[in-house]
């Protein structure tokens, strides 16, 4: 059973809560902007992501306020000065980021209010957050309003012109280590999540080989009452079935296979399933 929600039959606030509760976790753009008088604004937005690498494009959306249909200072600023620095939020600064989201009067510098350190950008006017693990200096290419009523988005399409990655979050190969990055993301309401510890796991990408697919698994495995869809997909991400007279349908064997798959021991799992 599912709860059925027609956007035309509920208030914007109710729909907003379901959208943000379900479409999660969302990365956070801690956006630094500047107005034509040179006054800095810093505000977080979770309507945000990366949309290309050539050219490198980031998009975030300061939506119109649902309660009174007013717009955010960040939106006003990029219309005056079409530049932005987007900073990534880690766990060490999540409370400061939240404080910066307070609706201070226009002209108030949230860097100061939140106790964050400004550092001059090199190619754009808005400063970077020195405390951030990564920052992206961007030129605003286009601003696209998606509507004129409260709750409507304003897509700010940005091209990255310079990237800053803190050495402290890099591994020995110069790549970003997700454990060192310790990023946070938005859920619904007051909820956040932290991308660290047991929350992080790997899933091998099926790029270099073509998996046989669940439909090609032997019935003894495909119709298992023990193995889940996720576990069957792990077994199906191989290029060909192992050589075997037949495959085990024994529930006890499948329980042992489940344990191996939890450790991503795919070959060992197939070895247990294969009867030669």
Secondary structure, 3 states (H helix, E strand, C coil): CCCCCCHHHCCHHHHHHHHHHHCCCECCEEEEEECCCCCEEEEEECCEEEEEECCEEEEEECCCCCCCCCCCHHHHHHHHCCEEEEECCEHHHHHHHHHHCCCCCCCCCHHHHHCCCEECCCCCCCCEECCCCEEEEEEEEEEEECCCCCCCCEEEEEEEEEEEECHHHECCCCCECHHHHCEEEECCCCCEEECCHHHCCCCCCCCCCCCCCHHHCCHHHHCCCCCCHHHHHHHHCCCCCCCCCEECCCHHHHHHHHHHHHCCCHHHHHHHHEEC
